[in-house]
């Protein structure tokens, strides 16, 4: 028997993610459209994107924020190409995107003195093996595995190297110890439900010092360049951009930031994601045919939640198809390189009522497929 209620919003994709509750594109301030991003009106909007981000996240004094090209990937590659190579590197990965950074470092940048610490999907590597005399590259939240760093206690406060953190599925949803991080990247399309194509790059004073004291041996594309004549291009962190951004995406991001403030700030967005995870944990605890890919609750993500079913990979695809056909959940299949299963986005823009309405449909779809 079909469940009686459907989610009001069936968008549970892990990126681009659901828009904020109550979102209406017609409410955006579109006065910047058709204007130059270098005009006062455009620079003001971009400057707000940088400064409001720093204020709302509570970044330490001296940390700088820039809007950069090509989403989180662009921000991470911009940072790695500009700053790595000064000293050996430790790379940690436990899912596909972190593995991609390791590939960039070893195959593209072709750095030789690299230590790789890896773990299977659903687990984390041994952090005690990390050498903080080296630069350290890692993801805070494994978007495709559902495993996250529980805290930054393992990071040496007196480190000699820089810490590079891809935090795209964690920012605005998880407690992050900013002072332990020197380079932080994320994209608008994750926890805030913003539009794609733009990345956010956050630099500590220590990262800025690296940029101003070190020049890599390889050529840097124009969109990666953050210094001029050995000095940081400060304009990048006050509203200038290297290339032309979408101003529609910028005002959409500002709308998301305003929403965060209106509901109580980052404390509340974290609480919303935690509540969504708790709802899934309660559901899983009551059914023996579904499990979390991440067994250890301490390292379980509250945004990109990955689940496995006691079904074959083809049967899982059938479950996903049924949910899609009934317009109750779109785009919730596991990442293509991850174990077969479901990946349900539980970030702050997901209303808990919609998640609760989805769960009976998952149970229904499972039994429909299992009984065949």
C-alpha positions in Angstrom: 0.0 0.0 0.0 1.3 3.4 -1.0 2.2 5.8 1.8 -0.4 8.6 2.2 1.9 11.6 2.3 4.6 12.8 0.0 7.5 15.2 0.8 6.5 18.7 -0.1 9.9 19.0 -1.7 11.4 15.8 -3.1 14.9 17.3 -3.8 17.4 15.3 -1.7 20.3 15.6 -4.1 23.8 16.0 -2.6 24.7 18.8 -5.0 23.2 21.0 -6.2 21.2 20.7 -3.0 17.6 21.8 -2.2 17.0 25.6 -2.0 16.2 27.1 1.4 12.7 26.7 2.8 10.5 29.5 1.4 12.9 30.3 -1.5 11.4 32.4 -4.2 13.6 33.6 -7.1 11.3 36.6 -7.5 12.4 37.9 -4.1 16.0 38.3 -5.1 17.5 41.7 -5.5 18.1 41.7 -9.3 19.4 45.3 -9.5 22.9 43.9 -10.2 21.9 42.1 -13.4 23.2 43.6 -16.6 25.7 45.6 -14.6 29.5 45.1 -14.5 30.8 43.1 -11.5 33.5 45.9 -11.4 30.9 48.6 -11.1 30.2 49.9 -7.5 26.9 47.9 -7.3 28.6 44.7 -8.4 31.7 45.1 -6.1 29.4 45.9 -3.2 27.5 42.6 -3.7 30.7 40.6 -4.0 32.3 42.3 -1.0 29.2 41.4 1.0 29.6 37.8 -0.1 33.1 37.8 1.3 32.7 39.8 4.5 29.2 38.5 5.5 30.6 34.9 5.1 33.5 35.7 7.5 31.2 37.3 10.0 28.4 34.7 9.9 30.9 31.8 10.2 32.8 33.6 12.9 36.2 33.3 11.2 39.3 34.3 13.3 40.7 37.8 12.8 42.9 38.0 9.8 41.3 35.2 7.8 40.4 36.3 4.3 37.5 35.2 2.1 37.3 35.3 -1.7 34.9 34.3 -4.4 36.8 32.2 -7.0 36.0 30.4 -10.3 34.9 26.7 -10.8 33.2 25.8 -7.5 34.9 23.9 -4.7 37.1 22.1 -7.2 38.4 25.4 -8.6 39.1 26.8 -5.1 41.0 23.7 -4.0 43.1 23.5 -7.2 43.8 27.2 -7.1 45.2 26.8 -3.6 47.2 23.6 -4.2 48.7 24.9 -7.5 49.7 28.2 -5.8 51.0 26.9 -2.4 52.1 23.3 -2.5 55.6 22.3 -3.3 57.4 24.4 -0.6 57.6 21.3 1.6 56.5 17.6 1.7 52.8 16.8 1.7 50.6 14.4 3.6 47.3 13.7 1.9 44.4 12.0 3.6 41.4 10.5 1.7 38.6 8.1 2.3 36.4 8.8 -0.7 36.5 9.9 -4.3 37.0 13.7 -4.0 39.8 13.4 -1.5 41.3 10.7 -3.7 41.1 13.3 -6.5 43.3 15.7 -4.6 45.8 13.0 -4.1 45.8 12.4 -7.8 46.3 16.1 -8.5 49.2 16.2 -6.2 51.0 13.1 -7.4 50.0 12.9 -11.1 49.4 16.5 -12.1 51.7 18.6 -9.9 54.0 15.5 -9.8 55.3 16.2 -6.3 57.7 13.5 -5.1 57.7 13.7 -1.4 54.1 12.8 -0.7 52.7 10.6 2.1 49.2 9.2 1.4 46.9 8.1 4.2 43.8 6.4 2.9 40.8 4.4 4.2 37.9 2.6 2.6 34.4 4.1 2.2 32.8 4.5 5.6 36.0 4.7 7.5 38.8 7.3 8.3 42.6 6.8 8.0 44.9 6.9 11.0 45.4 10.5 11.9 48.2 9.8 14.3 50.4 9.0 11.3 50.2 12.6 9.9 53.4 14.7 10.0 52.6 18.3 10.6 56.0 19.5 9.6 54.5 18.8 6.1 51.6 20.4 4.3 48.4 18.4 5.0 45.5 18.1 2.5 42.2 16.5 3.5 38.4 16.8 3.3 36.4 17.6 6.4 33.4 15.7 5.2 33.5 12.9 2.7 30.6 13.8 0.5 30.6 10.5 -1.4 31.2 8.3 1.7 29.3 10.0 4.5 32.3 9.9 6.8 33.4 13.1 8.4 36.2 14.4 10.6 34.7 14.5 14.1 36.9 17.4 15.3 40.3 18.9 14.8 42.0 17.6 17.9 44.4 15.6 15.7 45.8 18.7 14.1 48.9 20.2 15.6 48.3 23.8 16.7 52.1 24.4 16.3 52.3 22.9 12.8 55.0 24.0 10.5 53.1 23.2 7.3 49.8 24.4 6.1 46.5 22.5 6.4 44.4 22.5 3.2 40.8 21.5 4.0 38.1 20.8 1.4 35.1 21.6 3.6 32.4 21.9 1.0 29.8 19.5 2.6 30.7 20.7 6.1 30.6 24.5 6.2 27.4 25.8 7.8 26.5 22.2 9.0 29.3 21.1 11.2 31.5 22.6 14.0 34.8 23.5 12.4 37.8 24.7 14.3 39.0 27.4 11.9 42.2 28.2 13.8 43.4 24.7 13.0 42.9 25.3 9.2 44.9 27.5 6.9 43.1 27.0 3.5 39.4 26.2 3.5 37.3 25.7 0.4 33.6 25.2 -0.2 30.8 25.9 -2.8 27.5 27.6 -2.5 25.6 24.6 -3.9 26.0 22.4 -0.8 24.7 23.3 2.7 23.2 26.7 1.6 21.5 25.4 -1.5 23.1 28.0 -3.6 23.9 27.9 -7.3 26.9 26.1 -8.9 30.0 27.4 -10.6 31.5 29.5 -7.9 33.9 28.5 -5.1 34.8 30.1 -1.8 38.4 30.3 -0.7 39.3 31.1 2.9 42.9 31.8 3.8 44.6 32.2 7.2 47.4 34.7 7.7 49.8 31.8 7.6 48.5 30.8 4.1 48.9 34.4 3.0 52.5 34.4 4.2 53.1 31.3 2.1 51.7 33.0 -1.0 53.9 36.0 -0.5 57.1 34.0 0.3 56.9 31.1 -2.1 56.7 30.8 -5.9 56.0 27.4 -7.4 58.2 26.0 -10.1 55.3 25.4 -12.5 53.4 28.0 -14.5 50.1 29.2 -13.0 47.0 29.8 -15.1 45.6 33.3 -14.8 42.6 32.1 -12.8 44.9 30.7 -10.1 47.0 33.8 -9.5 46.6 35.5 -6.2 49.7 37.6 -5.9 51.4 40.4 -7.9 55.0 41.3 -7.5 55.2 39.0 -4.4 52.3 40.6 -2.6 48.7 39.2 -2.1 46.2 40.7 -4.4 44.0 42.0 -1.5 41.2 43.1 -3.9 40.3 39.5 -4.4 39.2 39.4 -0.8 37.1 42.6 -0.8 34.9 42.1 -3.9 37.1 41.8 -6.9 37.2 38.5 -8.9 39.7 37.0 -11.3 37.0 36.3 -13.9 33.4 37.4 -14.5 31.1 35.8 -11.9 27.4 35.3 -12.3 25.8 38.1 -10.4 22.5 36.2 -10.3 24.4 33.5 -8.4 25.9 36.1 -6.2 22.6 37.6 -5.1 21.2 34.1 -4.7 24.1 33.3 -2.3 23.5 36.6 -0.4 19.8 35.5 0.0 21.0 32.2 1.5 23.3 34.0 3.9 20.4 36.3 5.0 18.3 33.2 5.6 21.0 31.7 7.8 21.0 34.9 9.9 17.2 35.0 10.0 16.9 31.5 11.6 19.6 32.0 14.2 23.0 31.7 12.4 25.3 28.7 12.0 24.2 27.3 15.4 20.8 26.7 13.9 21.9 25.4 10.5 24.0 22.8 12.4 21.1 21.9 14.6 18.8 21.4 11.5 21.3 19.0 9.9 21.8 17.2 13.2 18.0 16.8 13.6 17.8 15.4 10.1 20.5 12.8 10.8 18.8 11.8 14.0 15.6 11.2 12.1 17.4 8.8 9.7 19.2 7.1 12.6 15.9 6.4 14.3 14.5 4.9 11.1 17.6 2.7 10.5 17.5 1.5 14.1 14.0 0.2 13.5 14.7 -1.7 10.3 17.2 -4.5 9.8 17.4 -4.3 6.0 19.0 -0.8 5.9 22.3 0.3 7.4 24.6 3.3 7.4 27.7 3.0 5.3 29.5 4.6 8.2 29.1 2.3 11.1 30.8 4.6 13.7 28.3 7.2 14.7 31.1 9.6 15.8 32.4 10.0 12.3 29.0 9.9 10.5 28.1 12.9 8.3 25.0 14.9 9.0 24.8 16.2 5.5 25.7 13.6 2.8 24.2 10.5 4.6 25.1 7.2 2.9 23.0 4.1 3.4 23.2 0.5 2.2 20.4 -2.0 1.7 20.3 -5.8 1.7 19.7 -5.7 -2.0 21.9 -6.2 -5.1 23.2 -3.2 -6.9 20.5 -3.6 -9.6 17.7 -3.9 -7.0 19.0 -0.7 -5.4 18.6 1.0 -8.8 15.1 -0.2 -8.9 14.3 1.3 -5.5 15.8 4.6 -6.6 13.7 4.5 -9.8 10.5 3.8 -7.9 11.1 6.8 -5.6 11.8 9.0 -8.6 8.8 7.8 -10.6 6.6 8.6 -7.6 8.1 12.1 -7.2 9.1 11.5 -3.6 12.9 11.6 -3.9 15.1 12.7 -6.7 18.8 12.0 -7.2 19.5 9.9 -4.1 21.6 7.1 -5.6 25.0 6.6 -4.1 28.0 8.2 -5.9 29.1 6.2 -8.9 32.4 5.1 -7.3 30.9 4.3 -3.9 29.2 1.1 -2.7 25.7 0.7 -4.1 23.1 2.4 -1.9 21.3 5.6 -1.1 22.8 9.0 -0.5 20.3 11.4 1.1 21.2 15.0 1.6 20.3 16.2 5.1 21.8 19.6 5.2 20.1 22.7 6.7 17.9 23.5 3.7 16.2 20.1 4.0 13.0 20.4 6.1 12.7 17.6 8.7 9.1 17.1 7.8 10.0 16.3 4.2 12.6 13.8 5.3 10.2 12.2 7.7 7.6 11.9 4.8 10.3 10.3 2.6 11.1 7.4 5.0 7.8 5.4 4.6 8.3 5.6 0.8 11.8 4.1 1.1 10.3 1.2 3.1 7.5 0.8 0.5 9.9 0.8 -2.4 12.3 -1.6 -0.7 9.5 -4.2 -0.1 8.2 -3.7 -3.6 11.6 -4.6 -5.0 12.5 -7.3 -2.5 9.2 -9.2 -3.1 9.9 -9.6 -6.8 
